[in-house]
């Protein structure tokens, strides 16, 4: 798919000023300003994210009330149930709170709803089973609950108090008046980027400040916070950046047998980066909740028995392989539907659903299709009764929850973020949803929004994309949402030999620029027709370790005919 190349621009001299004040190179300063950092203080914190820079947890609205209610429950010996979501963020958040509260002497139990039978978050069925099995006097809803008014009333009628720790978008009709405390950074105070793992850590910090647990080191939880934060694809800015950088270092010496076992079965090796979480740890934790019950993933992270941890990790690894097979099949069928029904010249959205699509993988499939076609995408799996559960993924410019809100009359339920959301509806309304979602997207998006953009960070001669550049680039890590790995561009690049095709779809290229000669890999590059050289080349530079030796690997993102003075 053709992409519009978006070149960086720094006309106000901010980058030059940062370079002088911080003693950094011009290209690093330019990359910092492209990330919205305009002062030396902001840039210095970004380059050196320290735990000492974490703000006071009490700055988050509601967290003081939440801590007070939980401390009162501990003091009086009340039964506390941590009710979490079945994804990585939910499981790691529940793990953090359970470990902390038990260390503090609380009677703390856990509850994770069954995806297929009880649905996401606080649901009537999930709350009913939770009340019957755990008989809680206080429920702490984690990674869910902000807008669950019916379920909050259900708990109140059962004589159970409620504290909500969540980061999903709040409705005007939320549960603030029905619970003891609602902690959601979307309500302000500058913590909007936190996921539930970060909120759980901040609450533990508040609890520890009020009533310290002797011998407990909150830093031990940072690897769990990092796993939840990276896996939930929240922006790696502000305190998330601090959590992830410190947590990945902690992961190298994790005290939790479950994480140690996961690292082993996944083949991840130190030093760890967000890709190890996103592609190795996260999918194995998620696999349990997608295909069966997330309770096993929670058991893995809560066990202190190394043998048990390795047994559970092996089962999760097997479930992940099964999940991959199911995902491939549903993706293939969804792509066939898209090829037959979607016209990129006419349609602004993709909405597809079928009865035999496993509801546990629809989010992954939606993500794949949205990335390929650059369209807001809803993928829905329906059960035999015609009740569907689906996931949506969006593109820049379309806040997904707002778009779904314009279709709310057709939906049984929905919720989530601007870029990802969940929904449920009846199969009989699928065609109507397709029509209404298309109309909502047309109202919110421009034609230009439907053309994918390739945002370029900086110009670098290809010959300088070497090991020294890797060291320069490392100053900006860890990379993720809102802090992507730099995409560089070089002009006037020519191939020295004909590209070599690998595995029928990838290309290996031997390239020359004014600064020297470099080899590059272009994944799926053989699927596109190369323009006549010379080329403008967009690429990333990655660290490739081979036989104990690190070298820079150039990974092509896009190639076009050379355009003089393109920026």
N, C-alpha and C positions, 0 to 999 in steps of 0.2 A: 504494500500500500504506500502510495506517495505521501511524503511528509514535508511539512513546511519547515525549513531550517531557520531557527531563531537564534540570531547571533547576539552575544553579550554586548552591552553598552554601559560605559561608566563615564558619562560626560562631566560629572560634577567634581572630579578629582578626589573623590572619597578614597579610592583605592590607593592613590599615591600618598595621601595623608596617613592612612593606616600603615603602609609600608614603612614610612619614616618613623612613625611613633613606636611601632612594635619591633622594628628591625627585621622585618620579614621580606621575602621576595615580592616583586610586583605581581606575579601571577597568583601567589597565595592570597595577597590582599584583594585582587580582583575576584577570586573565588569567594572570599568572605563577604564582599559587598554584594555579590550576586545572591547570597543567602540572606540578605537583608540586614547585615551587621554594619552599622554606620559609625559606631564610636569605638575608640580604642578599648574601653572598658568591656563592652559587649564582645568584641573580637577576642580579647585576652581570655575571657571566661570560656568562650567557645573552644579556643585552642588548648586550654588547660582545664577541663571540667573536673572539679574537685568536690569530694563529699562535703568539705567544709563550706561550700557555697550553697548547699541546700537551704532553702528557706524554712522558717518555722512551720510545722504542720498546722498549728492553730490558725494560720492565715487562710486555710481552706474553709469556706462556710460549712457549718454543721459538724465539723470534726471534733470540736470540744464537747458538744452535747453527746455525740456518739461515744466518745471515750468515757464520759461520766456515766452514761447508762451501762456500758459494758463493765466498768469497774464496780458499779453497784451490784451487778449480777454476779460478779466473781465474789464479792464480799458476802453476799447472802446465799451463795451456793446454788443459784438458779441454773436450770438446764438451758444451755445455749446451743442453738443449732445454726451452723453456717451453711446457708443455702446458696449454692453457686451454679454457674453456667457450666455446660459440658465442653467448652472449648479450652484452649491452652490458657488464656487469660483467666477464665473462671477457675480452672483447676489449680493454677499456681497461686492465685489470690487466696483461695480457700486453704491451700497448704500453708502459706505464710501465716494466716490468721490462726489456724488450728495449732500449728507448732508454737506460736507465741502464747496463745491463750492457755494452752495446756501447761506450758512452762510457768505461766503466772498463777497456776492453780485452779483454772476454770474447769467446769464440767462442760466441755465443748465436744460436740459431735458434728458430723458433716452430712450433707444431703446434696446429691446431684440428681436432677430430674432425668428421666429416660427420654431421649430425643423423640423416638417414634410415638410412644404412648402418651407422653406428658407435655411435649413441646418445649420451647425455649423459656427459660427464666421462671419467674413466679407465675404459675398457672393454677387453675382450680384443681386439676387432677394432681399436680405435683404438691401443692400445699396440703391437700387432703391426705396424701400418703405420708408426707413429712409429719403432720400432726399425729397421725396414727402410729407411726413407727418411732418417732423421737420424743413425742410429748414435750415439746420445748415450751419454756416460759419466755424466752427471747429468741427471735429469729433475726439473724444478721444476713440480709440478702446481699450477695456479692456478685457484681457484674450483671445485675438485673434489678428490676423492681421500681425504677423511677416513676413509671407511669401506670403501675399495676394497682389501680384503685380498688377493683373488685376483690383482688386477692388480699390487699391490705385490710379491707373490711372483713374478709373471711377469717383472717388471723385475729383481728380485734374481737370478733364475735366468739372466737374460741378462747378468749382470755389470754392471748399471746401478744407480747409487745414486738415491735419491729424497728430495726435500724437498717437503712439502705445505704450501701456503698456501690456506686454505679457511675458510669461515664457516658451512657447513651443519651441521645438528645431528649430533653424534657419537653413534655407537652404543657400547655397552659393548665390542664387538669392533671397535675402530678400528685404524688402521695404525701407532699410536705405536711399537710394537715392531718394525716392519718397515721403517722409514725413518730417514734421518739426522736429520730434524727434522720435527715436525708443529706448524704454527703455526695455531691456530684459537682465536679470541677467545671461543668458547663454553665454553672450559675455565676461564675466570675472569679475574681481574685487572681487571674493570670495563670491558672493551672489547667486550662482547657484541654491541653494535649495529653494529660495523664490517662492511662488505662487503669483497670481495676487493680492490677498488681502494684502499680505505683501508689494508688490510693490506700491499699492495704498496708503497704510499708509505711506510709505517712501516718496512718492510724496507729500502727505499732509504735512508731516514734513518739506520738502523743501520749500513748499509754505508758511507755517507758519513762517519759519525763514526769508524768504524774505519780506513778508508783513503780519504781525500778524493780526489775526482776534480777536478783543477784546472779552474776556470772553470765548473763545473757548478752551476746554481742549481736546487735542488729545487722552488722556487716555480713553475718553468715547467711542472711536472707537475700542478699543482693543478686546472687546468681539466679534465684527464682524470679526476682523482679525483672531481670534482664530477659529471661526466657519469655515471660508473659508479655513484656513490652514489645519485643521484636516480633513475636508470633502474632500479636494483635494489629500489627502494621499501623501503629499510631506514629505521629511525627517524632523523629529523633531530634528534638529541640529542647531547650530549657533543661529541666531536671531529668527528663527522659534520657538526654544525652549523658548526664552524669551517671544515672542508674545503669545504663547499658555499658558504658566504658568500664565502670568499676565492677559490674556484675560479670562481664566476660572474663576479666582478670580473676575474679573469685571462682569462676567455673573451673579454672585450671586446678584448683585445690578444694573443690566442693566437699563439704562435710556430709552431704546427703547421699546415701547409697543409691537412691533412685536415679539421680542425675549422673552419678558415676557409671551406673549400669547402662543408662541410655547412651552416654558417650561411647562406651565400649561397643555396644551392638550396632551403633550407627556408623562406626568407623571414623568419627570426628577426632581430630588431633589438634593439640595446642600449637601455637596460640589461636584462640577461637575468635571468630568474627560473626557478625549477624547472619551470614549465609549458613553457618553451621546450625544456628537455631532455626532459621527459616526453612531449610531443606532437609535437616537431619533430625533434630530433636523435636521440633514442633509437630511435624507430620506424624511421628510415632505416638506422641501424647494425644493428638487429635484423633488418631485412628480408632481408639477404643470408643469414643463418643460418636463417631460417624457410623460405625457398623454395629455396635452393640451398646455397652454401657461405659460411660466415662469413669465409673466407680473404680475400675481397675487402674486407670491412669492415676487417680487420686491415691489409691493404695500404694502405688509405686513411689510416689513422692513423699508419702508419710511413713513408709517403713524405715526402721533403723537396722534391719537385718539384711546384710549384704547378699546372702544366698537367696533370700526371698526376692530381693530387688532384681537380681539377675534372672530369676525365673519369670517374673512379671515382664521385665524388659524384653525377654525373648518372645513372650506371647504377643506383646505390643508390636514387635518387629514383624512377626508373622501377620498380624492383623493389618499392618501398614501395607504389606505386599498384597493382601487381599483387597484392601482399599484401592490400591493403585490399579488393579485389574478391573474393578468395578468402575472406577473413574475413567479409565481408557474406553470402556465400552459405552458409557453414557456420553462421553465427549464425542466419540465417533458418531453416535446416533444424533446428537444435538447438532453437530456440524453438518450432517446430511440434511437435517431439517432446515438449517440456515441457508445452505446452498440452494435448496429448492424454493424457499419462501421469502428470503431477504434480498432486497434490491438496494444497494448502498446509495444509488442515485435518488431513491424515493423515500427510504425509511430512515428515521432518526433513532429508532430503538429496535431491540430484539427481545421478543417475549416468546419462549418456547416451553412446552410442558408435555409430559407423557405419564401414563399410568405405571410403567415398569421402571421409571428412573428412580434410583435409590436416593432418598431424601438426604442421606448423609453426605453425598458428594456434590450436590447441586451448586454449592457455593464455589467449589474449585472449578467446576465446569463453567459457571457464569464468569468467573475471573478470566479463564482462558479465552472464551469467546469474546468477551468485552475487549481484551487486549488485542486480539487478532483483527477485529473489525472496527475498533474504536467507536463503539456504541454503548450506551447504557443498556444493560442486559439483565433480564429476569429469566431464571431457569427454575422450573417447578416440577416436583415429582408428586404424582397423585396415588393415593392408595385405592384399594378395591371399592371403597365406598364413594370415591370421587372427591375426597378431601385432600387438598394439596398443601404441601409446605415447600417454600421456595426461597431462593437467595438472589439478591441483586447486587450488581457491581456497576459503578458509574464511571463517567469520564469527567475531566475538568470542565466546570461550568454548569453541571447539573447536580444540585443537592438532592440526593436520592430520597431522603425521608420527605422532603417537601413535594417531590414529584409523586411519591406514593400517597401522600396526604390528599392530593387532588384526585386520587382514585379510591379514597377510603371507603366510599359507599359500596364498592365491590369486594372489599377485603374483609376477612374475618378478624385479622390482626396484622400489624406490621410495626417495625421499629428498627433502629440502628443508627447509622452515621450518614454523613454526606456521600461517602464513597462506597459504603457497603451496608446492606440491610437484609432483614428477613421478613417473610410475609407468609400468610396462609389464606387460602380461598377455596371455593368450590369449583370443581372442574367445569360446571355449566357456565361459569363466568369468565372462562379463560379468553374467549374471543373479545368480550367486552373490555377486559383488562388490557388486552393488546391495543385496542382502539383508544382507550382513555389514556394509557401510558404514553402512547405516541403523541397524542394531543398535548399532554402535559410537557413532554420533552420539547415539542415545537414551540411552546410558549416560553420555555426557559432557556433554550439554546439558540444560538445564531448558526447560520450556515458555516461560518468560519470555525465554530466550535467542533464541527463534525469532521474537520480536516486535522489529522494528528499532527502535533508539533514535535519537532526534534529540537530540544533546548540545548544549545551548545554553551559550555562554560568558559572556555578559553582557547586561544590559538597557541599551538606549540609546534615547532618543527618536528617532524616525525623522527628525525635522527636523535632528538633529545628525550624521546619516550623510552627511557632506560631505567636501570636500577636506581639511579639518583632521583629520577622523577618519582619512583615509588616511595622513597623516603620523604620527599616533599608532600606527596599526596597523603601520606599517613597522618600528617598533622590535622587533617580534616575528618579522619575516621572517628567513630564508627559511622558507616553509611546506612541509610535506610530512607523511609518516607520523610520528605521535607529536608533531607540532607543526602541527596543521591550522590553516588560516586561520580566524579567529574567526567563529562563527555567533552573530549578535546577535538579540535579539528586542525587539519593541515592542508595547505593548498599546494597545487602543482606537483602532485604525487604521480609517479609513473610506475607501471609494473616492469620488472626486469625480465620476467619469464611468463609464460602462460600460466594462469591459475591452476592449481592442482585440486581436483575434486576428491573429497574424502567422504566415504559412506554415502555417495550419490547425492548429497545435499549440502555439504559444507565445502568451503574453499580455503586453501592455504595459498597465501600470496607472498611474493618476494618483491618488496617495494623500495623505491628510491625517492628521496627528497633532497633538497639543497643541503641538509645537514647530515646525510648519510643513508645507509641501507638498513632496512628492518624487515623482518618476517612478521606476518600477521595471520590470524585465523578469522574467518567470517562464518559463523554458524548460520546455516540455512541460506548462505549467499549464493549457492548454485541454483536456487529456485528463482532468482531474479536475473534479468539480462543486464550485463555490465555495459555502461556507456563507453564511448571512445575516450581513451586517455588524452591528455592528463586529467587527473581527478582532484576534486576536493574530497577528503576522507574524514569521516567522523568516527571516533573510536574511544574505547576506554583502555586503560593500562592496568593489568592485573598481575599479581605475584604468582608465578608458577614455580612450584618446588619439584625438582626432578633429581633423584639420586642425591638428596641432601643439599642440593644447591638451589638457591633462589635466583630466578631471572625474570625480567619483565616480559610479559606476553601482551602483545597488542591485539585487542579484540575489536574487529570492525563492527560498527553499528549501521553505517550507511555510506554509500558512495554516490557521487554525482559528477557530471562533467564540470571541469574547472571553470569557475566564474571569477573574473578579475574583480578585486575589491568588493567581494561579496558582502562583507560586513557593513 
